[in-house]
Amino acid sequence: MTLFARVLRPIAVGTAAVLIMVAVTSPADASPTRILDAKDGFAFALPSTWLQIPLTGKNVAGLLDVATKADPSLATALSLQVQQDLKKGDKIFALGPIVGKFASNLNVIVESSAGLPSGAGSFDMLGVEVKIELASLGITHIATSQVKVAGSAQLAATYSPPVTMTKVRAYGEQLYIHHGPRLVIATVTSASQAQCRSTARAIASTWTWK
């Protein structure tokens, strides 16, 4: 099986602001951003500083206005990104804090699980496949581990995209969530390693199947 590893979103911004929040500043006790995919039957939560950008085209303009208040130069890049994601079949796209000149972001895709390794050693085999595919894209510092998602052990992969792709030093983490006939791949990319890790862990710890 060839995994469709969508590894990064190189959304650079025009200012040098550090940790500017993309969304409207939220109080410390603000509720998490709840994400639901009714068709494929899953839900999870993002920190309140994240903003989901709909890929249906509905209300995109208004949400992009909110997302780009911190940096208006981001608007064009995001508009093009949404158009690309619509064409590529992404299920979910969300934006988080801007760190340096990079907009932290999440994308989620759903694939068929047909062809995934099974039986004894399947977890290690999947980890090897993921490492090979990421390495073929020029990704470095790849490491895999197990993470609990909705009570089941799933694969997580951390890595560093090349600066030639992201324009700034960035970090990525992917969750490969296998459930019945589906393989959900959630990818978090940020210029902050801590932001990347904490967001991926928030997704894993709040994930539910409907």
LINCORMO-V871136 format. One record per pair of residues at least 4 apart in sequence whose C-alpha atoms are under 8 Angstrom apart, sorted by the first residue. I is the first residue (numbers start at 0). GAP is how many residues later the second one is. D is the distance in Angstrom with one decimal. If there is no record, write none. Layout:
i=I gap=GAP d=D
i=I gap=GAP d=D
This chain:
i=0 gap=113 d=7.8
i=0 gap=114 d=5.2
i=0 gap=115 d=6.3
i=2 gap=126 d=7.8
i=2 gap=127 d=7.2
i=2 gap=130 d=7.4
i=4 gap=125 d=7.9
i=4 gap=128 d=7.4
i=4 gap=129 d=7.2
i=4 gap=180 d=7.7
i=5 gap=181 d=7.2
i=6 gap=127 d=7.8
i=6 gap=154 d=8.0
i=6 gap=165 d=7.0
i=6 gap=167 d=7.6
i=6 gap=180 d=6.4
i=6 gap=182 d=7.8
i=7 gap=153 d=7.5
i=7 gap=158 d=8.0
i=7 gap=164 d=6.9
i=7 gap=179 d=7.2
i=7 gap=180 d=7.5
i=7 gap=181 d=5.8
i=8 gap=96 d=6.8
i=8 gap=157 d=7.7
i=8 gap=180 d=6.7
i=9 gap=92 d=7.4
i=9 gap=155 d=6.8
i=9 gap=156 d=4.6
i=9 gap=157 d=7.4
i=10 gap=63 d=7.9
i=10 gap=66 d=6.7
i=10 gap=67 d=7.5
i=10 gap=91 d=5.9
i=10 gap=92 d=5.7
i=10 gap=155 d=7.5
i=11 gap=62 d=7.6
i=11 gap=89 d=5.4
i=11 gap=90 d=4.6
i=11 gap=91 d=6.4
i=11 gap=154 d=7.5
i=11 gap=155 d=7.2
i=12 gap=58 d=7.2
i=12 gap=60 d=6.4
i=12 gap=61 d=5.5
i=12 gap=88 d=4.9
i=12 gap=89 d=5.9
i=12 gap=90 d=7.1
i=13 gap=57 d=7.2
i=13 gap=59 d=5.9
i=13 gap=60 d=7.3
i=13 gap=87 d=6.6
i=14 gap=56 d=7.0
i=14 gap=85 d=7.8
i=14 gap=86 d=6.2
i=15 gap=84 d=5.4
i=15 gap=85 d=5.6
i=16 gap=81 d=7.6
i=16 gap=82 d=7.2
i=16 gap=83 d=5.6
i=16 gap=84 d=7.0
i=17 gap=80 d=6.9
i=17 gap=81 d=5.1
i=17 gap=82 d=4.7
i=17 gap=83 d=7.8
i=18 gap=78 d=5.9
i=18 gap=79 d=5.2
i=18 gap=80 d=4.5
i=18 gap=81 d=6.6
i=19 gap=50 d=6.6
i=19 gap=77 d=5.9
i=19 gap=78 d=5.2
i=19 gap=79 d=6.8
i=20 gap=4 d=6.3
i=20 gap=28 d=6.6
i=20 gap=49 d=7.0
i=20 gap=75 d=7.0
i=20 gap=76 d=4.5
i=20 gap=77 d=5.9
i=21 gap=27 d=7.4
i=21 gap=28 d=7.4
i=21 gap=29 d=7.7
i=21 gap=44 d=7.7
i=21 gap=45 d=5.0
i=21 gap=46 d=6.5
i=21 gap=47 d=7.3
i=21 gap=48 d=6.1
i=21 gap=73 d=6.9
i=21 gap=74 d=5.9
i=21 gap=75 d=5.2
i=21 gap=76 d=6.1
i=21 gap=81 d=7.8
i=22 gap=26 d=6.0
i=22 gap=27 d=6.4
i=22 gap=28 d=6.0
i=22 gap=43 d=6.2
i=22 gap=44 d=5.1
i=22 gap=45 d=7.9
i=22 gap=46 d=8.0
i=22 gap=72 d=8.0
i=22 gap=73 d=7.3
i=22 gap=74 d=7.7
i=23 gap=25 d=7.6
i=23 gap=42 d=6.9
i=23 gap=43 d=7.6
i=24 gap=24 d=7.0
i=25 gap=4 d=6.0
i=25 gap=22 d=6.7
i=25 gap=23 d=6.4
i=29 gap=18 d=6.0
i=30 gap=16 d=7.9
i=30 gap=17 d=5.9
i=31 gap=13 d=5.9
i=31 gap=14 d=5.6
i=31 gap=15 d=4.8
i=31 gap=16 d=4.3
i=32 gap=12 d=5.5
i=32 gap=13 d=4.9
i=32 gap=14 d=6.0
i=32 gap=15 d=5.2
i=32 gap=16 d=7.9
i=32 gap=17 d=6.7
i=32 gap=18 d=7.1
i=32 gap=19 d=8.0
i=33 gap=9 d=7.3
i=33 gap=10 d=6.0
i=33 gap=11 d=4.5
i=33 gap=12 d=6.4
i=34 gap=8 d=5.5
i=34 gap=9 d=5.4
i=34 gap=10 d=5.8
i=34 gap=11 d=7.4
i=34 gap=17 d=7.7
i=35 gap=5 d=7.8
i=35 gap=6 d=6.1
i=35 gap=7 d=4.3
i=35 gap=8 d=6.8
i=36 gap=4 d=5.7
i=36 gap=5 d=5.5
i=36 gap=6 d=6.1
i=36 gap=54 d=7.9
i=37 gap=4 d=6.7
i=37 gap=172 d=7.9
i=40 gap=168 d=5.7
i=40 gap=169 d=4.8
i=41 gap=165 d=7.1
i=41 gap=166 d=5.6
i=41 gap=167 d=4.4
i=41 gap=168 d=5.6
i=42 gap=163 d=7.9
i=42 gap=164 d=5.7
i=42 gap=165 d=5.4
i=42 gap=166 d=6.5
i=42 gap=167 d=7.6
i=43 gap=159 d=5.7
i=43 gap=160 d=7.7
i=43 gap=162 d=5.1
i=43 gap=163 d=4.4
i=43 gap=164 d=6.3
i=44 gap=157 d=6.8
i=44 gap=158 d=5.9
i=44 gap=161 d=5.8
i=44 gap=162 d=7.3
i=45 gap=4 d=6.3
i=45 gap=153 d=6.8
i=45 gap=156 d=6.4
i=45 gap=157 d=6.4
i=46 gap=152 d=7.1
i=46 gap=155 d=7.5
i=48 gap=47 d=6.1
i=48 gap=48 d=6.8
i=49 gap=44 d=6.7
i=49 gap=45 d=5.5
i=49 gap=46 d=4.2
i=49 gap=47 d=7.0
i=50 gap=16 d=7.4
i=50 gap=43 d=5.4
i=50 gap=44 d=5.2
i=50 gap=45 d=6.4
i=51 gap=40 d=7.6
i=51 gap=41 d=6.0
i=51 gap=42 d=4.1
i=51 gap=43 d=6.4
i=52 gap=7 d=6.6
i=52 gap=10 d=6.6
i=52 gap=11 d=7.5
i=52 gap=29 d=7.9
i=52 gap=39 d=7.7
i=52 gap=40 d=5.6
i=52 gap=41 d=5.3
i=52 gap=42 d=7.3
i=53 gap=4 d=6.7
i=53 gap=5 d=7.4
i=53 gap=6 d=6.2
i=53 gap=38 d=7.3
i=53 gap=39 d=7.0
i=54 gap=5 d=7.7
i=54 gap=27 d=6.3
i=54 gap=30 d=7.2
i=54 gap=31 d=6.0
i=54 gap=35 d=7.8
i=54 gap=36 d=7.4
i=54 gap=37 d=7.0
i=54 gap=38 d=7.2
i=55 gap=30 d=7.5
i=58 gap=4 d=6.4
i=59 gap=4 d=6.0
i=60 gap=4 d=6.2
i=61 gap=4 d=6.6
i=62 gap=4 d=6.1
i=63 gap=4 d=6.0
i=63 gap=11 d=6.5
i=63 gap=14 d=7.4
i=63 gap=15 d=7.7
i=64 gap=4 d=6.3
i=64 gap=10 d=7.4
i=66 gap=28 d=7.7
i=67 gap=4 d=4.9
i=67 gap=5 d=7.4
i=67 gap=6 d=5.8
i=67 gap=7 d=5.9
i=70 gap=4 d=8.0
i=72 gap=4 d=7.8
i=73 gap=4 d=6.2
i=74 gap=4 d=6.1
i=75 gap=4 d=6.3
i=76 gap=4 d=6.1
i=77 gap=4 d=6.1
i=78 gap=4 d=6.4
i=79 gap=4 d=6.2
i=80 gap=4 d=6.1
i=81 gap=4 d=6.2
i=82 gap=4 d=6.5
i=83 gap=4 d=6.2
i=84 gap=4 d=6.0
i=84 gap=5 d=5.3
i=85 gap=4 d=6.3
i=88 gap=20 d=7.3
i=89 gap=17 d=6.9
i=89 gap=18 d=6.1
i=89 gap=19 d=5.0
i=89 gap=20 d=7.7
i=90 gap=16 d=7.4
i=90 gap=17 d=5.5
i=90 gap=18 d=5.3
i=90 gap=19 d=7.0
i=91 gap=14 d=7.6
i=91 gap=15 d=5.4
i=91 gap=16 d=5.0
i=91 gap=17 d=7.1
i=92 gap=12 d=7.3
i=92 gap=13 d=5.6
i=92 gap=14 d=4.5
i=92 gap=15 d=6.7
i=93 gap=11 d=5.6
i=93 gap=12 d=5.1
i=93 gap=13 d=6.6
i=94 gap=8 d=6.8
i=94 gap=9 d=5.9
i=94 gap=10 d=4.5
i=94 gap=11 d=6.4
i=95 gap=7 d=6.6
i=95 gap=8 d=4.9
i=95 gap=9 d=5.7
i=95 gap=10 d=8.0
i=96 gap=6 d=6.2
i=96 gap=7 d=5.6
i=97 gap=4 d=5.5
i=97 gap=5 d=4.3
i=97 gap=6 d=5.8
i=98 gap=4 d=6.4
i=98 gap=5 d=7.0
i=98 gap=91 d=7.3
i=98 gap=92 d=5.8
i=98 gap=93 d=6.6
i=99 gap=91 d=7.2
i=100 gap=67 d=7.4
i=101 gap=66 d=7.2
i=101 gap=88 d=6.9
i=101 gap=89 d=6.1
i=102 gap=87 d=6.8
i=102 gap=88 d=7.8
i=103 gap=84 d=7.5
i=103 gap=85 d=5.7
i=103 gap=86 d=4.3
i=103 gap=87 d=6.9
i=103 gap=92 d=7.9
i=104 gap=83 d=5.8
i=104 gap=84 d=5.5
i=104 gap=85 d=6.6
i=105 gap=80 d=7.1
i=105 gap=81 d=5.5
i=105 gap=82 d=4.6
i=105 gap=83 d=6.5
i=106 gap=79 d=5.9
i=106 gap=80 d=5.4
i=106 gap=81 d=6.9
i=107 gap=76 d=7.0
i=107 gap=77 d=5.7
i=107 gap=78 d=4.4
i=107 gap=79 d=6.3
i=108 gap=75 d=5.8
i=108 gap=76 d=5.4
i=108 gap=77 d=6.7
i=109 gap=72 d=6.6
i=109 gap=73 d=5.7
i=109 gap=74 d=4.5
i=109 gap=75 d=6.4
i=110 gap=71 d=5.8
i=110 gap=72 d=5.1
i=110 gap=73 d=6.3
i=110 gap=74 d=8.0
i=111 gap=69 d=5.8
i=111 gap=70 d=4.8
i=111 gap=71 d=5.8
i=112 gap=65 d=7.0
i=112 gap=67 d=7.4
i=112 gap=68 d=5.2
i=112 gap=69 d=4.9
i=112 gap=70 d=5.0
i=113 gap=67 d=6.9
i=115 gap=10 d=7.3
i=116 gap=5 d=4.9
i=116 gap=6 d=7.4
i=116 gap=8 d=6.4
i=116 gap=9 d=6.2
i=117 gap=4 d=4.8
i=117 gap=5 d=7.9
i=120 gap=4 d=6.2
i=121 gap=4 d=6.1
i=122 gap=4 d=6.3
i=122 gap=32 d=7.4
i=123 gap=4 d=6.3
i=124 gap=4 d=6.4
i=125 gap=4 d=6.2
i=126 gap=4 d=6.2
i=126 gap=17 d=6.3
i=126 gap=28 d=7.1
i=127 gap=4 d=6.2
i=128 gap=4 d=6.2
i=129 gap=4 d=6.1
i=129 gap=27 d=7.8
i=130 gap=4 d=6.0
i=130 gap=11 d=6.5
i=130 gap=12 d=7.7
i=130 gap=13 d=7.9
i=131 gap=4 d=6.2
i=132 gap=4 d=6.8
i=133 gap=4 d=6.9
i=133 gap=5 d=5.5
i=133 gap=6 d=8.0
i=133 gap=8 d=7.8
i=134 gap=4 d=4.9
i=134 gap=5 d=6.5
i=134 gap=7 d=7.8
i=137 gap=23 d=7.1
i=137 gap=24 d=6.5
i=138 gap=20 d=6.6
i=138 gap=21 d=5.9
i=138 gap=22 d=4.9
i=138 gap=23 d=6.1
i=139 gap=19 d=5.9
i=139 gap=20 d=5.3
i=139 gap=21 d=6.5
i=139 gap=22 d=7.3
i=140 gap=17 d=7.6
i=140 gap=18 d=5.1
i=140 gap=19 d=5.8
i=141 gap=15 d=6.8
i=141 gap=16 d=5.6
i=141 gap=17 d=4.4
i=141 gap=18 d=7.1
i=142 gap=14 d=5.6
i=142 gap=15 d=5.3
i=142 gap=16 d=6.5
i=143 gap=11 d=6.9
i=143 gap=12 d=5.5
i=143 gap=13 d=4.4
i=143 gap=14 d=6.4
i=144 gap=10 d=5.9
i=144 gap=11 d=5.3
i=144 gap=12 d=6.6
i=145 gap=7 d=6.0
i=145 gap=8 d=5.6
i=145 gap=9 d=5.0
i=145 gap=10 d=6.0
i=146 gap=6 d=5.6
i=146 gap=7 d=5.3
i=146 gap=8 d=6.2
i=146 gap=9 d=6.3
i=146 gap=57 d=7.4
i=147 gap=4 d=5.4
i=147 gap=5 d=4.7
i=147 gap=6 d=6.1
i=147 gap=56 d=6.7
i=147 gap=57 d=7.3
i=148 gap=4 d=6.4
i=148 gap=5 d=6.4
i=148 gap=28 d=7.4
i=148 gap=55 d=5.0
i=148 gap=56 d=6.3
i=148 gap=57 d=7.9
i=148 gap=58 d=6.2
i=149 gap=54 d=7.5
i=149 gap=55 d=7.3
i=149 gap=56 d=7.6
i=149 gap=57 d=5.6
i=149 gap=58 d=5.6
i=149 gap=59 d=7.4
i=153 gap=21 d=7.3
i=153 gap=22 d=6.3
i=153 gap=23 d=5.7
i=153 gap=24 d=7.1
i=154 gap=20 d=6.0
i=154 gap=21 d=5.2
i=154 gap=22 d=7.0
i=155 gap=17 d=7.0
i=155 gap=18 d=5.6
i=155 gap=19 d=4.6
i=155 gap=20 d=6.2
i=156 gap=16 d=5.5
i=156 gap=17 d=5.1
i=156 gap=18 d=6.6
i=157 gap=13 d=7.6
i=157 gap=14 d=5.7
i=157 gap=15 d=4.4
i=157 gap=16 d=6.5
i=158 gap=12 d=6.1
i=158 gap=13 d=5.3
i=158 gap=14 d=6.5
i=159 gap=9 d=7.9
i=159 gap=10 d=6.2
i=159 gap=11 d=4.8
i=159 gap=12 d=6.0
i=160 gap=4 d=6.9
i=160 gap=5 d=7.0
i=160 gap=8 d=7.8
i=160 gap=9 d=6.4
i=160 gap=10 d=6.5
i=160 gap=11 d=7.1
i=161 gap=4 d=6.7
i=161 gap=7 d=7.6
i=162 gap=4 d=5.0
i=162 gap=5 d=5.4
i=162 gap=6 d=5.6
i=162 gap=7 d=7.4
i=163 gap=4 d=8.0
i=165 gap=4 d=6.8
i=167 gap=23 d=7.2
i=168 gap=22 d=6.0
i=169 gap=19 d=7.0
i=169 gap=20 d=5.5
i=169 gap=21 d=4.1
i=169 gap=22 d=6.8
i=169 gap=23 d=7.5
i=170 gap=18 d=5.7
i=170 gap=19 d=5.5
i=170 gap=20 d=5.9
i=170 gap=21 d=6.8
i=170 gap=22 d=5.7
i=170 gap=25 d=6.7
i=171 gap=15 d=7.0
i=171 gap=16 d=5.6
i=171 gap=17 d=4.4
i=171 gap=18 d=6.6
i=171 gap=21 d=7.9
i=171 gap=24 d=6.5
i=172 gap=14 d=5.8
i=172 gap=15 d=5.3
i=172 gap=16 d=6.7
i=172 gap=23 d=6.6
i=172 gap=24 d=7.0
i=172 gap=27 d=6.8
i=173 gap=11 d=6.6
i=173 gap=12 d=5.5
i=173 gap=13 d=4.4
i=173 gap=14 d=6.4
i=173 gap=26 d=7.6
i=174 gap=9 d=7.8
i=174 gap=10 d=5.6
i=174 gap=11 d=5.1
i=174 gap=12 d=6.6
i=174 gap=25 d=7.5
i=174 gap=29 d=7.9
i=175 gap=7 d=6.7
i=175 gap=8 d=5.9
i=175 gap=9 d=4.8
i=175 gap=10 d=6.8
i=176 gap=6 d=5.6
i=176 gap=7 d=5.0
i=176 gap=8 d=6.3
i=177 gap=4 d=6.0
i=177 gap=5 d=4.5
i=177 gap=6 d=6.4
i=178 gap=4 d=6.3
i=178 gap=5 d=8.0
i=187 gap=8 d=6.0
i=187 gap=11 d=7.3
i=187 gap=12 d=6.5
i=188 gap=7 d=6.1
i=189 gap=5 d=6.6
i=189 gap=6 d=5.5
i=190 gap=4 d=8.0
i=190 gap=5 d=7.9
i=191 gap=4 d=6.2
i=192 gap=4 d=6.2
i=193 gap=4 d=6.0
i=194 gap=4 d=6.0
i=195 gap=4 d=6.3
i=196 gap=4 d=6.2
i=197 gap=4 d=6.1
i=198 gap=4 d=6.3
i=199 gap=4 d=6.3
i=200 gap=4 d=6.0
i=201 gap=4 d=6.2
i=202 gap=4 d=5.9
